[in-house]
Amino acid sequence: MKIILILLLVLAFLGGLYLAISIFANKKPPLSAANIHGYVAIAVLIVLAYNAFSMNMTQLWMAFAILFVAALGGLYLYSNHKKDAIGPKSAVVIHMIFALSGIALTLISIL
């Protein structure tokens, strides 16, 4: 399951990178890209919770909490996207900081 988690983290990262580059270039990214990024991120949370239960590691629970906060920020950005508005760049940066922190903690914990 560690390999699946790493693969999902990479996919979510690449999708988020594409979305962030589009937003910082003042272009509205396709809604389908935001949907795919969100679904992959949900899969990350599910697999991460499974790994945290099976390995009984506090660091993975902390990573889950950080990524959950990032997911809440992602929901805010998604709601702006659905309203045909580009999310505030400050919210994108905050979402990115939480997501990268959670990814880093996850990778440090399982590798």
Phi and psi restraints in degrees (value plus and minus 20) as a CYANA .aco file:
   2 LYS   PHI     -82.9   -42.9
   2 LYS   PSI     -60.5   -20.5
   3 ILE   PHI     -86.7   -46.7
   3 ILE   PSI     -59.7   -19.7
   4 ILE   PHI     -83.2   -43.2
   4 ILE   PSI     -62.5   -22.5
   5 LEU   PHI     -81.2   -41.2
   5 LEU   PSI     -65.5   -25.5
   6 ILE   PHI     -83.3   -43.3
   6 ILE   PSI     -63.0   -23.0
   7 LEU   PHI     -81.6   -41.6
   7 LEU   PSI     -64.0   -24.0
   8 LEU   PHI     -85.5   -45.5
   8 LEU   PSI     -58.9   -18.9
   9 LEU   PHI     -81.8   -41.8
   9 LEU   PSI     -61.9   -21.9
  10 VAL   PHI     -84.7   -44.7
  10 VAL   PSI     -64.0   -24.0
  11 LEU   PHI     -82.7   -42.7
  11 LEU   PSI     -62.9   -22.9
  12 ALA   PHI     -84.7   -44.7
  12 ALA   PSI     -60.4   -20.4
  13 PHE   PHI     -81.8   -41.8
  13 PHE   PSI     -66.5   -26.5
  14 LEU   PHI     -84.8   -44.8
  14 LEU   PSI     -59.8   -19.8
  15 GLY   PHI     -84.5   -44.5
  15 GLY   PSI     -62.0   -22.0
  16 GLY   PHI     -86.0   -46.0
  16 GLY   PSI     -57.2   -17.2
  17 LEU   PHI     -83.1   -43.1
  17 LEU   PSI     -63.7   -23.7
  18 TYR   PHI     -80.7   -40.7
  18 TYR   PSI     -64.9   -24.9
  19 LEU   PHI     -84.4   -44.4
  19 LEU   PSI     -63.5   -23.5
  20 ALA   PHI     -85.0   -45.0
  20 ALA   PSI     -62.0   -22.0
  21 ILE   PHI     -82.0   -42.0
  21 ILE   PSI     -61.8   -21.8
  22 SER   PHI     -82.7   -42.7
  22 SER   PSI     -64.3   -24.3
  23 ILE   PHI     -87.0   -47.0
  23 ILE   PSI     -62.1   -22.1
  24 PHE   PHI     -91.6   -51.6
  24 PHE   PSI     -37.1     2.9
  25 ALA   PHI    -110.9   -70.9
  25 ALA   PSI      -9.5    30.5
  26 ASN   PHI      39.0    79.0
  26 ASN   PSI      13.2    53.2
  27 LYS   PHI    -133.7   -93.7
  27 LYS   PSI     121.8   161.8
  28 LYS   PHI    -103.8   -63.8
  28 LYS   PSI      97.0   137.0
  29 PRO   PHI     -90.3   -50.3
  29 PRO   PSI     137.6   177.6
  30 PRO   PHI     -82.3   -42.3
  30 PRO   PSI     124.2   164.2
  31 LEU   PHI     -83.2   -43.2
  31 LEU   PSI     -52.3   -12.3
  32 SER   PHI     -82.1   -42.1
  32 SER   PSI     -56.4   -16.4
  33 ALA   PHI     -85.4   -45.4
  33 ALA   PSI     -60.4   -20.4
  34 ALA   PHI     -86.1   -46.1
  34 ALA   PSI     -59.0   -19.0
  35 ASN   PHI     -82.9   -42.9
  35 ASN   PSI     -67.7   -27.7
  36 ILE   PHI     -82.3   -42.3
  36 ILE   PSI     -63.9   -23.9
  37 HIS   PHI     -79.0   -39.0
  37 HIS   PSI     -63.6   -23.6
  38 GLY   PHI     -85.4   -45.4
  38 GLY   PSI     -62.4   -22.4
  39 TYR   PHI     -85.9   -45.9
  39 TYR   PSI     -60.0   -20.0
  40 VAL   PHI     -86.2   -46.2
  40 VAL   PSI     -58.6   -18.6
  41 ALA   PHI     -84.8   -44.8
  41 ALA   PSI     -57.7   -17.7
  42 ILE   PHI     -84.2   -44.2
  42 ILE   PSI     -61.0   -21.0
  43 ALA   PHI     -82.4   -42.4
  43 ALA   PSI     -57.9   -17.9
  44 VAL   PHI     -79.7   -39.7
  44 VAL   PSI     -66.4   -26.4
  45 LEU   PHI     -82.2   -42.2
  45 LEU   PSI     -59.9   -19.9
  46 ILE   PHI     -86.0   -46.0
  46 ILE   PSI     -69.0   -29.0
  47 VAL   PHI     -86.8   -46.8
  47 VAL   PSI     -55.8   -15.8
  48 LEU   PHI     -85.0   -45.0
  48 LEU   PSI     -62.3   -22.3
  49 ALA   PHI     -82.4   -42.4
  49 ALA   PSI     -61.5   -21.5
  50 TYR   PHI     -80.4   -40.4
  50 TYR   PSI     -66.7   -26.7
  51 ASN   PHI     -84.6   -44.6
  51 ASN   PSI     -57.2   -17.2
  52 ALA   PHI     -85.1   -45.1
  52 ALA   PSI     -59.7   -19.7
  53 PHE   PHI     -86.1   -46.1
  53 PHE   PSI     -68.2   -28.2
  54 SER   PHI     -91.5   -51.5
  54 SER   PSI     -54.6   -14.6
  55 MET   PHI    -112.9   -72.9
  55 MET   PSI     -34.4     5.6
  56 ASN   PHI      32.5    72.5
  56 ASN   PSI      34.5    74.5
  57 MET   PHI    -134.0   -94.0
  57 MET   PSI     105.5   145.5
  58 THR   PHI     -83.1   -43.1
  58 THR   PSI     -56.2   -16.2
  59 GLN   PHI     -81.7   -41.7
  59 GLN   PSI     -56.7   -16.7
  60 LEU   PHI     -88.8   -48.8
  60 LEU   PSI     -54.4   -14.4
  61 TRP   PHI     -88.0   -48.0
  61 TRP   PSI     -56.5   -16.5
  62 MET   PHI     -85.9   -45.9
  62 MET   PSI     -61.4   -21.4
  63 ALA   PHI     -82.8   -42.8
  63 ALA   PSI     -59.3   -19.3
  64 PHE   PHI     -81.2   -41.2
  64 PHE   PSI     -64.4   -24.4
  65 ALA   PHI     -83.6   -43.6
  65 ALA   PSI     -62.6   -22.6
  66 ILE   PHI     -84.3   -44.3
  66 ILE   PSI     -64.9   -24.9
  67 LEU   PHI     -88.2   -48.2
  67 LEU   PSI     -48.8    -8.8
  68 PHE   PHI     -86.7   -46.7
  68 PHE   PSI     -61.0   -21.0
  69 VAL   PHI     -83.1   -43.1
  69 VAL   PSI     -60.7   -20.7
  70 ALA   PHI     -81.7   -41.7
  70 ALA   PSI     -57.8   -17.8
  71 ALA   PHI     -84.7   -44.7
  71 ALA   PSI     -57.2   -17.2
  72 LEU   PHI     -84.2   -44.2
  72 LEU   PSI     -60.4   -20.4
  73 GLY   PHI     -84.0   -44.0
  73 GLY   PSI     -57.3   -17.3
  74 GLY   PHI     -84.2   -44.2
  74 GLY   PSI     -57.1   -17.1
  75 LEU   PHI     -83.9   -43.9
  75 LEU   PSI     -57.9   -17.9
  76 TYR   PHI     -83.5   -43.5
  76 TYR   PSI     -65.3   -25.3
  77 LEU   PHI     -84.8   -44.8
  77 LEU   PSI     -58.3   -18.3
  78 TYR   PHI     -85.0   -45.0
  78 TYR   PSI     -58.6   -18.6
  79 SER   PHI     -85.4   -45.4
  79 SER   PSI     -56.9   -16.9
  80 ASN   PHI     -84.6   -44.6
  80 ASN   PSI     -59.6   -19.6
  81 HIS   PHI     -83.5   -43.5
  81 HIS   PSI     -60.3   -20.3
  82 LYS   PHI     -86.5   -46.5
  82 LYS   PSI     -44.7    -4.7
  83 LYS   PHI    -107.4   -67.4
  83 LYS   PSI      -5.8    34.2
  84 ASP   PHI      41.2    81.2
  84 ASP   PSI      13.7    53.7
  85 ALA   PHI    -144.1  -104.1
  85 ALA   PSI     124.6   164.6
  86 ILE   PHI     -99.5   -59.5
  86 ILE   PSI     113.7   153.7
  87 GLY   PHI     -80.5   -40.5
  87 GLY   PSI     131.4   171.4
  88 PRO   PHI     -78.9   -38.9
  88 PRO   PSI     117.0   157.0
  89 LYS   PHI     -83.2   -43.2
  89 LYS   PSI     -50.8   -10.8
  90 SER   PHI     -85.5   -45.5
  90 SER   PSI     -58.1   -18.1
  91 ALA   PHI     -88.1   -48.1
  91 ALA   PSI     -55.0   -15.0
  92 VAL   PHI     -84.0   -44.0
  92 VAL   PSI     -62.6   -22.6
  93 VAL   PHI     -85.4   -45.4
  93 VAL   PSI     -63.0   -23.0
  94 ILE   PHI     -83.9   -43.9
  94 ILE   PSI     -63.8   -23.8
  95 HIS   PHI     -79.4   -39.4
  95 HIS   PSI     -62.5   -22.5
  96 MET   PHI     -84.5   -44.5
  96 MET   PSI     -62.0   -22.0
  97 ILE   PHI     -82.2   -42.2
  97 ILE   PSI     -66.5   -26.5
  98 PHE   PHI     -84.8   -44.8
  98 PHE   PSI     -63.4   -23.4
  99 ALA   PHI     -83.6   -43.6
  99 ALA   PSI     -66.5   -26.5
 100 LEU   PHI     -86.1   -46.1
 100 LEU   PSI     -55.3   -15.3
 101 SER   PHI     -84.7   -44.7
 101 SER   PSI     -64.2   -24.2
 102 GLY   PHI     -85.4   -45.4
 102 GLY   PSI     -59.5   -19.5
 103 ILE   PHI     -84.6   -44.6
 103 ILE   PSI     -65.5   -25.5
 104 ALA   PHI     -80.8   -40.8
 104 ALA   PSI     -65.9   -25.9
 105 LEU   PHI     -84.4   -44.4
 105 LEU   PSI     -58.3   -18.3
 106 THR   PHI     -82.6   -42.6
 106 THR   PSI     -69.1   -29.1
 107 LEU   PHI     -85.6   -45.6
 107 LEU   PSI     -59.7   -19.7
 108 ILE   PHI     -82.4   -42.4
 108 ILE   PSI     -56.4   -16.4
 109 SER   PHI     -93.7   -53.7
 109 SER   PSI     -56.7   -16.7
 110 ILE   PHI    -118.2   -78.2
 110 ILE   PSI     -32.7     7.3
